[in-house]
Amino acid sequence: MTSDQFSNLSDIYKAMDKTWDKTASQYGFLCEGCEDNCCKSLFFHHTFIEKAFLLHGFELLAPDIKKEALTRAKTYFSKTFSDEDSTSLKLMCPLNKEGKCLIYEFRPMICRLHGLPHELHKPGSPPLKGPGCHAGLFDEHPYFPFDRTPFYKEIAQVEIQFRQNSGKNGRIKETVAQMLLF
Ligand code: SF4
């Protein structure tokens, strides 16, 4: 991983955050936490570059904090993948400590894009629309366009470059716990 690739990814993340903040302000929405905590969602992440960036952030943590997080990751992994219907589990991400993300600057795309009503355009398919977090929260509002497509495309580009440089290949579909453990 070169610093340039981290820097490209970081720039994409900044643009995501900026767009998210702008859209949230159109709704007058300020996330102050809720029962339906998005860090309890079963998110899967699909790029090696995001995993590398997350692990880079993780390595900067103090040894005792890392050790605790790894213990939580083991528990998370065993509960998630031993349960027949893991989608019904609402387990807190091992990197969330006392309500805060330990690697906030390094968190993956889906953690950044979550929460707001959005759309995603895939070639040959009708647009996918998402209602945003906490079902119903945004129902009373007109939709303010939040198109995730350009961000997915940009992440795909840096992922291609990363794979070429690192020799990584194949499919990746991992929770944060798996990223930390494997
Ligand atoms: S990586 Fe951070 S923001 Fe994403 S789910 Fe885990 S604690 Fe939450």
Backbone and ligand atoms as CSV (ligand in chain L), in Angstrom:
chain,resi,resn,atom,element,x,y,z
A,1,MET,N,N,0.846,-1.196,0.000
A,1,MET,CA,C,0.000,0.000,0.000
A,1,MET,C,C,0.887,1.254,0.000
A,2,THR,N,N,0.706,2.122,-0.968
A,2,THR,CA,C,1.476,3.362,-0.988
A,2,THR,C,C,0.653,4.450,-0.324
A,3,SER,N,N,1.358,5.489,0.120
A,3,SER,CA,C,0.625,6.573,0.779
A,3,SER,C,C,-0.340,7.234,-0.200
A,4,ASP,N,N,0.004,7.199,-1.501
A,4,ASP,CA,C,-0.882,7.772,-2.524
A,4,ASP,C,C,-2.234,7.077,-2.556
A,5,GLN,N,N,-2.197,5.761,-2.427
A,5,GLN,CA,C,-3.464,5.023,-2.461
A,5,GLN,C,C,-4.295,5.311,-1.224
A,6,PHE,N,N,-3.632,5.395,-0.073
A,6,PHE,CA,C,-4.366,5.803,1.125
A,6,PHE,C,C,-4.924,7.199,0.920
A,7,SER,N,N,-4.124,8.050,0.301
A,7,SER,CA,C,-4.558,9.426,0.132
A,7,SER,C,C,-5.752,9.513,-0.833
A,8,ASN,N,N,-5.761,8.697,-1.872
A,8,ASN,CA,C,-6.917,8.688,-2.769
A,8,ASN,C,C,-8.162,8.203,-2.040
A,9,LEU,N,N,-8.004,7.147,-1.263
A,9,LEU,CA,C,-9.142,6.611,-0.510
A,9,LEU,C,C,-9.634,7.649,0.500
A,10,SER,N,N,-8.696,8.266,1.146
A,10,SER,CA,C,-9.036,9.272,2.144
A,10,SER,C,C,-9.804,10.446,1.507
A,11,ASP,N,N,-9.387,10.828,0.311
A,11,ASP,CA,C,-10.089,11.918,-0.397
A,11,ASP,C,C,-11.532,11.513,-0.727
A,12,ILE,N,N,-11.706,10.262,-1.142
A,12,ILE,CA,C,-13.064,9.782,-1.453
A,12,ILE,C,C,-13.907,9.799,-0.173
A,13,TYR,N,N,-13.333,9.334,0.909
A,13,TYR,CA,C,-14.053,9.336,2.189
A,13,TYR,C,C,-14.460,10.764,2.587
A,14,LYS,N,N,-13.536,11.703,2.376
A,14,LYS,CA,C,-13.861,13.102,2.742
A,14,LYS,C,C,-15.045,13.603,1.919
A,15,ALA,N,N,-15.042,13.266,0.624
A,15,ALA,CA,C,-16.149,13.698,-0.243
A,15,ALA,C,C,-17.461,13.057,0.206
A,16,MET,N,N,-17.398,11.781,0.597
A,16,MET,CA,C,-18.599,11.105,1.123
A,16,MET,C,C,-19.127,11.826,2.351
A,17,ASP,N,N,-18.217,12.098,3.276
A,17,ASP,CA,C,-18.626,12.738,4.535
A,17,ASP,C,C,-19.264,14.102,4.255
A,18,LYS,N,N,-18.658,14.814,3.310
A,18,LYS,CA,C,-19.161,16.152,2.976
A,18,LYS,C,C,-20.577,16.057,2.403
A,19,THR,N,N,-20.776,15.114,1.484
A,19,THR,CA,C,-22.096,14.945,0.865
A,19,THR,C,C,-23.114,14.479,1.904
A,20,TRP,N,N,-22.685,13.568,2.748
A,20,TRP,CA,C,-23.580,13.070,3.803
A,20,TRP,C,C,-24.003,14.226,4.700
A,21,ASP,N,N,-23.034,15.028,5.138
A,21,ASP,CA,C,-23.337,16.155,6.046
A,21,ASP,C,C,-24.285,17.153,5.377
A,22,LYS,N,N,-24.035,17.415,4.107
A,22,LYS,CA,C,-24.875,18.377,3.387
A,22,LYS,C,C,-26.309,17.848,3.294
A,23,THR,N,N,-26.441,16.567,2.946
A,23,THR,CA,C,-27.777,15.984,2.812
A,23,THR,C,C,-28.478,15.939,4.168
A,24,ALA,N,N,-27.737,15.556,5.196
A,24,ALA,CA,C,-28.329,15.495,6.547
A,24,ALA,C,C,-28.834,16.875,6.950
A,25,SER,N,N,-28.082,17.905,6.608
A,25,SER,CA,C,-28.510,19.258,7.001
A,25,SER,C,C,-29.760,19.682,6.228
A,26,GLN,N,N,-29.948,19.151,5.017
A,26,GLN,CA,C,-31.182,19.457,4.279
A,26,GLN,C,C,-32.406,18.905,5.009
A,27,TYR,N,N,-32.196,17.763,5.667
A,27,TYR,CA,C,-33.291,17.180,6.464
A,27,TYR,C,C,-33.370,17.807,7.858
A,28,GLY,N,N,-32.370,18.610,8.209
A,28,GLY,CA,C,-32.283,19.098,9.580
A,28,GLY,C,C,-31.981,17.953,10.530
A,29,PHE,N,N,-31.260,16.941,10.013
A,29,PHE,CA,C,-30.999,15.715,10.778
A,29,PHE,C,C,-29.635,15.775,11.449
A,30,LEU,N,N,-29.655,15.505,12.739
A,30,LEU,CA,C,-28.408,15.429,13.485
A,30,LEU,C,C,-28.416,14.097,14.228
A,31,CYS,N,N,-27.465,13.238,13.907
A,31,CYS,CA,C,-27.451,11.922,14.558
A,31,CYS,C,C,-26.971,12.077,16.000
A,32,GLU,N,N,-27.848,11.711,16.923
A,32,GLU,CA,C,-27.471,11.787,18.339
A,32,GLU,C,C,-27.522,10.410,18.984
A,33,GLY,N,N,-27.441,9.382,18.154
A,33,GLY,CA,C,-27.515,8.008,18.666
A,33,GLY,C,C,-28.965,7.602,18.826
A,34,CYS,N,N,-29.223,6.308,18.775
A,34,CYS,CA,C,-30.584,5.803,18.935
A,34,CYS,C,C,-30.510,4.322,19.287
A,35,GLU,N,N,-31.666,3.766,19.618
A,35,GLU,CA,C,-31.734,2.339,19.952
A,35,GLU,C,C,-31.233,1.477,18.793
A,36,ASP,N,N,-31.609,1.915,17.590
A,36,ASP,CA,C,-31.262,1.178,16.378
A,36,ASP,C,C,-29.841,1.568,15.941
A,37,ASN,N,N,-28.900,1.414,16.847
A,37,ASN,CA,C,-27.532,1.900,16.616
A,37,ASN,C,C,-26.929,1.244,15.371
A,38,CYS,N,N,-26.463,2.074,14.431
A,38,CYS,CA,C,-25.969,1.484,13.175
A,38,CYS,C,C,-24.702,0.658,13.393
A,39,CYS,N,N,-23.990,0.888,14.487
A,39,CYS,CA,C,-22.814,0.048,14.766
A,39,CYS,C,C,-23.221,-1.348,15.220
A,40,LYS,N,N,-24.544,-1.569,15.391
A,40,LYS,CA,C,-25.020,-2.932,15.683
A,40,LYS,C,C,-25.530,-3.628,14.411
A,41,SER,N,N,-25.438,-2.954,13.289
A,41,SER,CA,C,-25.901,-3.567,12.038
A,41,SER,C,C,-24.883,-4.610,11.566
A,42,LEU,N,N,-25.402,-5.645,10.923
A,42,LEU,CA,C,-24.496,-6.659,10.374
A,42,LEU,C,C,-24.010,-6.176,9.003
A,43,PHE,N,N,-22.981,-5.360,9.025
A,43,PHE,CA,C,-22.409,-4.853,7.779
A,43,PHE,C,C,-21.332,-5.802,7.276
A,44,PHE,N,N,-21.331,-6.012,5.970
A,44,PHE,CA,C,-20.212,-6.711,5.335
A,44,PHE,C,C,-19.466,-5.705,4.463
A,45,HIS,N,N,-18.167,-5.861,4.422
A,45,HIS,CA,C,-17.326,-4.945,3.643
A,45,HIS,C,C,-16.657,-5.748,2.539
A,46,HIS,N,N,-16.461,-5.088,1.400
A,46,HIS,CA,C,-16.128,-5.859,0.195
A,46,HIS,C,C,-14.845,-5.428,-0.507
A,47,THR,N,N,-14.032,-4.636,0.136
A,47,THR,CA,C,-12.810,-4.223,-0.560
A,47,THR,C,C,-11.576,-4.447,0.313
A,48,PHE,N,N,-10.505,-4.873,-0.333
A,48,PHE,CA,C,-9.240,-5.076,0.377
A,48,PHE,C,C,-8.636,-3.733,0.791
A,49,ILE,N,N,-8.851,-2.719,-0.021
A,49,ILE,CA,C,-8.231,-1.439,0.316
A,49,ILE,C,C,-8.846,-0.859,1.591
A,50,GLU,N,N,-10.159,-1.039,1.741
A,50,GLU,CA,C,-10.780,-0.516,2.967
A,50,GLU,C,C,-10.326,-1.314,4.188
A,51,LYS,N,N,-10.158,-2.611,3.991
A,51,LYS,CA,C,-9.650,-3.441,5.088
A,51,LYS,C,C,-8.242,-2.982,5.484
A,52,ALA,N,N,-7.396,-2.735,4.491
A,52,ALA,CA,C,-6.022,-2.303,4.780
A,52,ALA,C,C,-6.024,-0.964,5.524
A,53,PHE,N,N,-6.900,-0.072,5.107
A,53,PHE,CA,C,-6.956,1.252,5.744
A,53,PHE,C,C,-7.467,1.133,7.178
A,54,LEU,N,N,-8.487,0.315,7.369
A,54,LEU,CA,C,-9.032,0.095,8.714
A,54,LEU,C,C,-7.952,-0.505,9.628
A,55,LEU,N,N,-7.223,-1.501,9.109
A,55,LEU,CA,C,-6.190,-2.139,9.932
A,55,LEU,C,C,-5.035,-1.177,10.215
A,56,HIS,N,N,-4.775,-0.296,9.266
A,56,HIS,CA,C,-3.750,0.729,9.488
A,56,HIS,C,C,-4.171,1.616,10.673
A,57,GLY,N,N,-5.441,2.015,10.687
A,57,GLY,CA,C,-5.957,2.815,11.808
A,57,GLY,C,C,-5.931,2.026,13.110
A,58,PHE,N,N,-6.260,0.757,13.024
A,58,PHE,CA,C,-6.288,-0.098,14.215
A,58,PHE,C,C,-4.888,-0.215,14.826
A,59,GLU,N,N,-3.880,-0.320,13.963
A,59,GLU,CA,C,-2.504,-0.458,14.457
A,59,GLU,C,C,-2.040,0.771,15.231
A,60,LEU,N,N,-2.686,1.896,15.021
A,60,LEU,CA,C,-2.288,3.125,15.721
A,60,LEU,C,C,-2.838,3.189,17.150
A,61,LEU,N,N,-3.733,2.267,17.498
A,61,LEU,CA,C,-4.325,2.272,18.841
A,61,LEU,C,C,-3.343,1.719,19.869
A,62,ALA,N,N,-3.600,2.063,21.126
A,62,ALA,CA,C,-2.758,1.553,22.219
A,62,ALA,C,C,-2.932,0.036,22.334
A,63,PRO,N,N,-1.863,-0.675,22.761
A,63,PRO,CA,C,-1.922,-2.138,22.812
A,63,PRO,C,C,-3.092,-2.675,23.638
A,64,ASP,N,N,-3.394,-2.074,24.788
A,64,ASP,CA,C,-4.488,-2.607,25.622
A,64,ASP,C,C,-5.844,-2.410,24.953
A,65,ILE,N,N,-6.000,-1.307,24.233
A,65,ILE,CA,C,-7.269,-1.044,23.525
A,65,ILE,C,C,-7.434,-2.066,22.389
A,66,LYS,N,N,-6.315,-2.339,21.715
A,66,LYS,CA,C,-6.367,-3.332,20.623
A,66,LYS,C,C,-6.725,-4.709,21.167
A,67,LYS,N,N,-6.110,-5.046,22.301
A,67,LYS,CA,C,-6.355,-6.371,22.887
A,67,LYS,C,C,-7.841,-6.527,23.236
A,68,GLU,N,N,-8.411,-5.509,23.854
A,68,GLU,CA,C,-9.843,-5.555,24.211
A,68,GLU,C,C,-10.707,-5.720,22.962
A,69,ALA,N,N,-10.361,-4.948,21.931
A,69,ALA,CA,C,-11.157,-4.990,20.691
A,69,ALA,C,C,-11.067,-6.371,20.040
A,70,LEU,N,N,-9.887,-6.973,20.102
A,70,LEU,CA,C,-9.728,-8.307,19.511
A,70,LEU,C,C,-10.533,-9.348,20.285
A,71,THR,N,N,-10.603,-9.179,21.598
A,71,THR,CA,C,-11.431,-10.088,22.401
A,71,THR,C,C,-12.898,-9.929,21.999
A,72,ARG,N,N,-13.333,-8.673,21.849
A,72,ARG,CA,C,-14.730,-8.439,21.417
A,72,ARG,C,C,-14.957,-9.008,20.013
A,73,ALA,N,N,-13.935,-8.890,19.153
A,73,ALA,CA,C,-14.075,-9.403,17.777
A,73,ALA,C,C,-14.267,-10.922,17.781
A,74,LYS,N,N,-13.537,-11.597,18.674
A,74,LYS,CA,C,-13.676,-13.069,18.749
A,74,LYS,C,C,-15.085,-13.437,19.193
A,75,THR,N,N,-15.596,-12.730,20.206
A,75,THR,CA,C,-16.956,-12.994,20.688
A,75,THR,C,C,-17.962,-12.711,19.577
A,76,TYR,N,N,-17.775,-11.580,18.923
A,76,TYR,CA,C,-18.684,-11.177,17.837
A,76,TYR,C,C,-18.704,-12.258,16.752
A,77,PHE,N,N,-17.501,-12.687,16.371
A,77,PHE,CA,C,-17.392,-13.665,15.293
A,77,PHE,C,C,-18.065,-14.980,15.683
A,78,SER,N,N,-17.784,-15.459,16.900
A,78,SER,CA,C,-18.351,-16.758,17.262
A,78,SER,C,C,-19.858,-16.679,17.378
A,79,LYS,N,N,-20.390,-15.563,17.899
A,79,LYS,CA,C,-21.852,-15.449,18.012
A,79,LYS,C,C,-22.490,-15.302,16.627
A,80,THR,N,N,-21.896,-14.478,15.806
A,80,THR,CA,C,-22.505,-14.203,14.499
A,80,THR,C,C,-22.529,-15.440,13.613
A,81,PHE,N,N,-21.422,-16.180,13.632
A,81,PHE,CA,C,-21.331,-17.267,12.669
A,81,PHE,C,C,-21.681,-18.639,13.249
A,82,SER,N,N,-22.161,-18.627,14.508
A,82,SER,CA,C,-22.664,-19.897,15.045
A,82,SER,C,C,-24.179,-19.884,15.090
A,83,ASP,N,N,-24.763,-18.706,14.894
A,83,ASP,CA,C,-26.213,-18.591,14.967
A,83,ASP,C,C,-26.809,-18.818,13.586
A,84,GLU,N,N,-27.900,-19.591,13.554
A,84,GLU,CA,C,-28.497,-19.906,12.250
A,84,GLU,C,C,-29.045,-18.682,11.549
A,85,ASP,N,N,-29.614,-17.771,12.347
A,85,ASP,CA,C,-30.164,-16.563,11.737
A,85,ASP,C,C,-29.410,-15.353,12.271
A,86,SER,N,N,-28.180,-15.185,11.784
A,86,SER,CA,C,-27.338,-14.126,12.319
A,86,SER,C,C,-27.871,-12.739,11.979
A,87,THR,N,N,-28.723,-12.651,10.936
A,87,THR,CA,C,-29.222,-11.324,10.558
A,87,THR,C,C,-30.121,-10.738,11.647
A,88,SER,N,N,-30.663,-11.614,12.518
A,88,SER,CA,C,-31.532,-11.088,13.569
A,88,SER,C,C,-30.722,-10.621,14.784
A,89,LEU,N,N,-29.423,-10.949,14.797
A,89,LEU,CA,C,-28.599,-10.522,15.925
A,89,LEU,C,C,-28.277,-9.046,15.794
A,90,LYS,N,N,-28.256,-8.364,16.923
A,90,LYS,CA,C,-27.855,-6.958,16.887
A,90,LYS,C,C,-26.659,-6.821,17.811
A,91,LEU,N,N,-25.519,-7.223,17.295
A,91,LEU,CA,C,-24.306,-7.187,18.112
A,91,LEU,C,C,-23.517,-5.918,17.825
A,92,MET,N,N,-22.983,-5.343,18.882
A,92,MET,CA,C,-22.199,-4.118,18.694
A,92,MET,C,C,-20.867,-4.440,18.011
A,93,CYS,N,N,-20.505,-3.602,17.058
A,93,CYS,CA,C,-19.213,-3.761,16.368
A,93,CYS,C,C,-18.087,-3.754,17.409
A,94,PRO,N,N,-17.106,-4.643,17.258
A,94,PRO,CA,C,-16.016,-4.700,18.248
A,94,PRO,C,C,-15.177,-3.428,18.317
A,95,LEU,N,N,-15.297,-2.580,17.312
A,95,LEU,CA,C,-14.525,-1.335,17.346
A,95,LEU,C,C,-15.301,-0.172,17.963
A,96,ASN,N,N,-16.511,-0.464,18.431
A,96,ASN,CA,C,-17.270,0.575,19.129
A,96,ASN,C,C,-17.016,0.413,20.617
A,97,LYS,N,N,-16.433,1.444,21.212
A,97,LYS,CA,C,-16.167,1.407,22.656
A,97,LYS,C,C,-16.890,2.573,23.308
A,98,GLU,N,N,-17.796,2.244,24.174
A,98,GLU,CA,C,-18.569,3.255,24.911
A,98,GLU,C,C,-19.217,4.261,23.953
A,99,GLY,N,N,-19.771,3.728,22.876
A,99,GLY,CA,C,-20.532,4.573,21.953
A,99,GLY,C,C,-19.697,5.281,20.901
A,100,LYS,N,N,-18.391,5.105,20.951
A,100,LYS,CA,C,-17.542,5.802,19.973
A,100,LYS,C,C,-16.747,4.797,19.134
A,101,CYS,N,N,-16.597,5.160,17.865
A,101,CYS,CA,C,-15.794,4.333,16.967
A,101,CYS,C,C,-14.316,4.587,17.261
A,102,LEU,N,N,-13.583,3.520,17.557
A,102,LEU,CA,C,-12.162,3.654,17.907
A,102,LEU,C,C,-11.304,4.076,16.715
A,103,ILE,N,N,-11.802,3.806,15.515
A,103,ILE,CA,C,-10.984,4.109,14.322
A,103,ILE,C,C,-11.772,5.034,13.377
A,104,TYR,N,N,-12.453,6.005,13.975
A,104,TYR,CA,C,-13.415,6.832,13.242
A,104,TYR,C,C,-12.865,7.352,11.899
A,105,GLU,N,N,-11.656,7.860,11.901
A,105,GLU,CA,C,-11.075,8.420,10.664
A,105,GLU,C,C,-10.845,7.343,9.603
A,106,PHE,N,N,-10.829,6.089,10.044
A,106,PHE,CA,C,-10.472,4.981,9.150
A,106,PHE,C,C,-11.661,4.060,8.875
A,107,ARG,N,N,-12.836,4.466,9.348
A,107,ARG,CA,C,-14.007,3.584,9.216
A,107,ARG,C,C,-14.373,3.401,7.742
A,108,PRO,N,N,-14.957,2.244,7.413
A,108,PRO,CA,C,-15.234,1.943,5.996
A,108,PRO,C,C,-16.419,2.721,5.415
A,109,MET,N,N,-16.543,2.605,4.109
A,109,MET,CA,C,-17.563,3.347,3.361
A,109,MET,C,C,-18.970,3.170,3.921
A,110,ILE,N,N,-19.353,1.929,4.196
A,110,ILE,CA,C,-20.754,1.710,4.551
A,110,ILE,C,C,-21.078,2.369,5.889
A,111,CYS,N,N,-20.094,2.456,6.776
A,111,CYS,CA,C,-20.304,3.165,8.051
A,111,CYS,C,C,-20.531,4.658,7.788
A,112,ARG,N,N,-19.910,5.173,6.746
A,112,ARG,CA,C,-20.021,6.602,6.431
A,112,ARG,C,C,-21.320,6.929,5.703
A,113,LEU,N,N,-21.782,5.993,4.870
A,113,LEU,CA,C,-22.946,6.299,4.034
A,113,LEU,C,C,-24.261,5.940,4.703
A,114,HIS,N,N,-24.195,5.179,5.774
A,114,HIS,CA,C,-25.415,4.675,6.405
A,114,HIS,C,C,-26.262,5.818,6.968
A,115,GLY,N,N,-27.553,5.574,7.029
A,115,GLY,CA,C,-28.425,6.463,7.803
A,115,GLY,C,C,-29.411,7.285,6.995
A,116,LEU,N,N,-28.988,7.818,5.861
A,116,LEU,CA,C,-29.860,8.723,5.103
A,116,LEU,C,C,-30.565,7.988,3.958
A,117,PRO,N,N,-31.788,8.424,3.613
A,117,PRO,CA,C,-32.418,7.889,2.394
A,117,PRO,C,C,-31.470,8.086,1.210
A,118,HIS,N,N,-31.428,7.094,0.354
A,118,HIS,CA,C,-30.426,7.154,-0.715
A,118,HIS,C,C,-30.885,6.367,-1.935
A,119,GLU,N,N,-30.106,6.482,-2.968
A,119,GLU,CA,C,-30.347,5.692,-4.181
A,119,GLU,C,C,-29.015,5.129,-4.667
A,120,LEU,N,N,-29.138,4.028,-5.428
A,120,LEU,CA,C,-27.957,3.407,-6.026
A,120,LEU,C,C,-28.345,2.909,-7.406
A,121,HIS,N,N,-27.545,3.270,-8.387
A,121,HIS,CA,C,-27.852,2.903,-9.776
A,121,HIS,C,C,-26.872,1.846,-10.257
A,122,LYS,N,N,-27.421,0.684,-10.635
A,122,LYS,CA,C,-26.576,-0.376,-11.191
A,122,LYS,C,C,-26.979,-0.582,-12.640
A,123,PRO,N,N,-25.992,-0.764,-13.528
A,123,PRO,CA,C,-26.327,-0.923,-14.948
A,123,PRO,C,C,-27.320,-2.061,-15.156
A,124,GLY,N,N,-28.341,-1.793,-15.928
A,124,GLY,CA,C,-29.300,-2.836,-16.289
A,124,GLY,C,C,-30.329,-3.153,-15.222
A,125,SER,N,N,-30.320,-2.404,-14.106
A,125,SER,CA,C,-31.301,-2.655,-13.041
A,125,SER,C,C,-32.005,-1.351,-12.678
A,126,PRO,N,N,-33.228,-1.479,-12.179
A,126,PRO,CA,C,-33.888,-0.258,-11.700
A,126,PRO,C,C,-33.115,0.294,-10.503
A,127,PRO,N,N,-33.210,1.604,-10.262
A,127,PRO,CA,C,-32.476,2.174,-9.119
A,127,PRO,C,C,-32.898,1.514,-7.813
A,128,LEU,N,N,-31.918,1.241,-6.965
A,128,LEU,CA,C,-32.219,0.741,-5.622
A,128,LEU,C,C,-32.402,1.946,-4.717
A,129,LYS,N,N,-33.467,1.909,-3.937
A,129,LYS,CA,C,-33.705,3.041,-3.021
A,129,LYS,C,C,-33.708,2.535,-1.592
A,130,GLY,N,N,-33.104,3.283,-0.711
A,130,GLY,CA,C,-33.090,2.925,0.704
A,130,GLY,C,C,-33.775,4.010,1.517
A,131,PRO,N,N,-34.509,3.629,2.561
A,131,PRO,CA,C,-35.296,4.622,3.304
A,131,PRO,C,C,-34.522,5.370,4.383
A,132,GLY,N,N,-33.255,4.972,4.617
A,132,GLY,CA,C,-32.516,5.588,5.716
A,132,GLY,C,C,-32.752,4.830,7.003
A,133,CYS,N,N,-32.028,5.220,8.027
A,133,CYS,CA,C,-32.065,4.472,9.279
A,133,CYS,C,C,-33.358,4.708,10.038
A,134,HIS,N,N,-33.580,3.885,11.015
A,134,HIS,CA,C,-34.696,4.049,11.933
A,134,HIS,C,C,-35.987,4.250,11.128
A,135,ALA,N,N,-36.448,3.183,10.524
A,135,ALA,CA,C,-37.551,3.238,9.559
A,135,ALA,C,C,-38.619,4.248,9.949
A,136,GLY,N,N,-38.927,5.124,9.022
A,136,GLY,CA,C,-39.976,6.109,9.265
A,136,GLY,C,C,-39.448,7.478,9.637
A,137,LEU,N,N,-38.216,7.539,10.051
A,137,LEU,CA,C,-37.672,8.824,10.502
A,137,LEU,C,C,-37.739,9.912,9.437
A,138,PHE,N,N,-37.579,9.502,8.188
A,138,PHE,CA,C,-37.530,10.488,7.107
A,138,PHE,C,C,-38.821,10.523,6.283
A,139,ASP,N,N,-39.831,9.776,6.722
A,139,ASP,CA,C,-41.049,9.656,5.917
A,139,ASP,C,C,-41.777,10.976,5.691
A,140,GLU,N,N,-41.694,11.853,6.643
A,140,GLU,CA,C,-42.437,13.108,6.545
A,140,GLU,C,C,-41.750,14.126,5.638
A,141,HIS,N,N,-40.568,13.779,5.162
A,141,HIS,CA,C,-39.785,14.755,4.389
A,141,HIS,C,C,-39.806,14.417,2.904
A,142,PRO,N,N,-39.714,15.431,2.061
A,142,PRO,CA,C,-39.451,15.124,0.648
A,142,PRO,C,C,-38.048,14.509,0.561
A,143,TYR,N,N,-37.832,13.709,-0.467
A,143,TYR,CA,C,-36.517,13.065,-0.630
A,143,TYR,C,C,-35.494,14.076,-1.139
A,144,PHE,N,N,-34.410,14.196,-0.441
A,144,PHE,CA,C,-33.285,14.999,-0.917
A,144,PHE,C,C,-32.283,14.033,-1.545
A,145,PRO,N,N,-32.020,14.177,-2.833
A,145,PRO,CA,C,-31.212,13.175,-3.530
A,145,PRO,C,C,-29.867,12.908,-2.855
A,146,PHE,N,N,-29.632,11.642,-2.614
A,146,PHE,CA,C,-28.340,11.197,-2.076
A,146,PHE,C,C,-27.973,9.932,-2.846
A,147,ASP,N,N,-27.210,10.154,-3.902
A,147,ASP,CA,C,-26.852,9.066,-4.811
A,147,ASP,C,C,-25.501,8.476,-4.386
A,148,ARG,N,N,-25.549,7.225,-3.977
A,148,ARG,CA,C,-24.306,6.570,-3.551
A,148,ARG,C,C,-23.439,6.129,-4.728
A,149,THR,N,N,-24.021,6.103,-5.938
A,149,THR,CA,C,-23.343,5.486,-7.088
A,149,THR,C,C,-21.937,6.035,-7.352
A,150,PRO,N,N,-21.752,7.369,-7.382
A,150,PRO,CA,C,-20.398,7.849,-7.700
A,150,PRO,C,C,-19.364,7.373,-6.679
A,151,PHE,N,N,-19.781,7.259,-5.432
A,151,PHE,CA,C,-18.826,6.821,-4.405
A,151,PHE,C,C,-18.467,5.344,-4.581
A,152,TYR,N,N,-19.462,4.527,-4.898
A,152,TYR,CA,C,-19.172,3.108,-5.157
A,152,TYR,C,C,-18.196,2.970,-6.323
A,153,LYS,N,N,-18.410,3.807,-7.353
A,153,LYS,CA,C,-17.526,3.722,-8.531
A,153,LYS,C,C,-16.102,4.143,-8.182
A,154,GLU,N,N,-15.986,5.194,-7.394
A,154,GLU,CA,C,-14.647,5.678,-7.035
A,154,GLU,C,C,-13.916,4.660,-6.158
A,155,ILE,N,N,-14.657,4.072,-5.229
A,155,ILE,CA,C,-14.035,3.048,-4.375
A,155,ILE,C,C,-13.607,1.852,-5.239
A,156,ALA,N,N,-14.432,1.510,-6.231
A,156,ALA,CA,C,-14.071,0.388,-7.119
A,156,ALA,C,C,-12.762,0.686,-7.849
A,157,GLN,N,N,-12.565,1.930,-8.255
A,157,GLN,CA,C,-11.339,2.304,-8.963
A,157,GLN,C,C,-10.105,2.146,-8.081
A,158,VAL,N,N,-10.184,2.663,-6.839
A,158,VAL,CA,C,-8.996,2.548,-5.980
A,158,VAL,C,C,-8.769,1.097,-5.557
A,159,GLU,N,N,-9.859,0.335,-5.504
A,159,GLU,CA,C,-9.721,-1.102,-5.178
A,159,GLU,C,C,-8.975,-1.829,-6.310
A,160,ILE,N,N,-9.301,-1.488,-7.548
A,160,ILE,CA,C,-8.613,-2.113,-8.693
A,160,ILE,C,C,-7.112,-1.835,-8.613
A,161,GLN,N,N,-6.815,-0.560,-8.356
A,161,GLN,CA,C,-5.402,-0.158,-8.266
A,161,GLN,C,C,-4.704,-0.893,-7.113
A,162,PHE,N,N,-5.397,-0.984,-5.998
A,162,PHE,CA,C,-4.825,-1.646,-4.824
A,162,PHE,C,C,-4.550,-3.120,-5.109
A,163,ARG,N,N,-5.498,-3.758,-5.762
A,163,ARG,CA,C,-5.329,-5.182,-6.089
A,163,ARG,C,C,-4.134,-5.380,-7.011
A,164,GLN,N,N,-3.992,-4.471,-7.991
A,164,GLN,CA,C,-2.862,-4.587,-8.920
A,164,GLN,C,C,-1.541,-4.461,-8.167
A,165,ASN,N,N,-1.500,-3.521,-7.225
A,165,ASN,CA,C,-0.240,-3.265,-6.510
A,165,ASN,C,C,0.064,-4.304,-5.440
A,166,SER,N,N,-0.977,-4.880,-4.863
A,166,SER,CA,C,-0.757,-5.769,-3.713
A,166,SER,C,C,-0.819,-7.249,-4.086
A,167,GLY,N,N,-1.342,-7.529,-5.263
A,167,GLY,CA,C,-1.488,-8.928,-5.660
A,167,GLY,C,C,-2.694,-9.615,-5.039
A,168,LYS,N,N,-3.529,-8.841,-4.327
A,168,LYS,CA,C,-4.744,-9.428,-3.738
A,168,LYS,C,C,-5.741,-9.713,-4.849
A,169,ASN,N,N,-6.466,-10.774,-4.690
A,169,ASN,CA,C,-7.535,-11.022,-5.656
A,169,ASN,C,C,-8.616,-11.878,-5.022
A,170,GLY,N,N,-9.673,-12.081,-5.764
A,170,GLY,CA,C,-10.786,-12.871,-5.241
A,170,GLY,C,C,-11.810,-11.999,-4.537
A,171,ARG,N,N,-12.800,-12.697,-4.015
A,171,ARG,CA,C,-13.927,-12.016,-3.400
A,171,ARG,C,C,-13.620,-11.768,-1.929
A,172,ILE,N,N,-14.074,-10.653,-1.431
A,172,ILE,CA,C,-13.973,-10.400,0.004
A,172,ILE,C,C,-15.344,-9.969,0.505
A,173,LYS,N,N,-15.755,-10.566,1.599
A,173,LYS,CA,C,-17.034,-10.196,2.233
A,173,LYS,C,C,-16.844,-10.430,3.726
A,174,GLU,N,N,-16.472,-9.374,4.429
A,174,GLU,CA,C,-16.092,-9.553,5.829
A,174,GLU,C,C,-16.740,-8.502,6.728
A,175,THR,N,N,-17.093,-8.931,7.921
A,175,THR,CA,C,-17.492,-7.982,8.960
A,175,THR,C,C,-16.212,-7.337,9.499
A,176,VAL,N,N,-16.399,-6.306,10.302
A,176,VAL,CA,C,-15.225,-5.684,10.934
A,176,VAL,C,C,-14.505,-6.709,11.810
A,177,ALA,N,N,-15.262,-7.553,12.509
A,177,ALA,CA,C,-14.641,-8.576,13.361
A,177,ALA,C,C,-13.727,-9.473,12.535
A,178,GLN,N,N,-14.189,-9.895,11.368
A,178,GLN,CA,C,-13.353,-10.750,10.502
A,178,GLN,C,C,-12.115,-9.985,10.013
A,179,MET,N,N,-12.307,-8.706,9.684
A,179,MET,CA,C,-11.158,-7.926,9.237
A,179,MET,C,C,-10.070,-7.893,10.311
A,180,LEU,N,N,-10.495,-7.779,11.564
A,180,LEU,CA,C,-9.518,-7.705,12.655
A,180,LEU,C,C,-8.856,-9.047,12.922
A,181,LEU,N,N,-9.594,-10.121,12.700
A,181,LEU,CA,C,-9.095,-11.439,13.120
A,181,LEU,C,C,-8.324,-12.184,12.044
A,182,PHE,N,N,-8.652,-11.910,10.764
A,182,PHE,CA,C,-8.073,-12.759,9.699
A,182,PHE,C,C,-7.279,-11.960,8.679
L,1,SF4,S1,S,-16.149,0.528,12.217
L,1,SF4,FE1,FE,-16.688,2.182,13.619
L,1,SF4,S2,S,-18.440,3.247,12.635
L,1,SF4,FE2,FE,-18.235,1.231,11.628
L,1,SF4,S3,S,-19.626,-0.120,12.736
L,1,SF4,FE3,FE,-17.593,-0.324,13.717
L,1,SF4,S4,S,-17.595,1.163,15.417
L,1,SF4,FE4,FE,-19.318,1.685,14.042
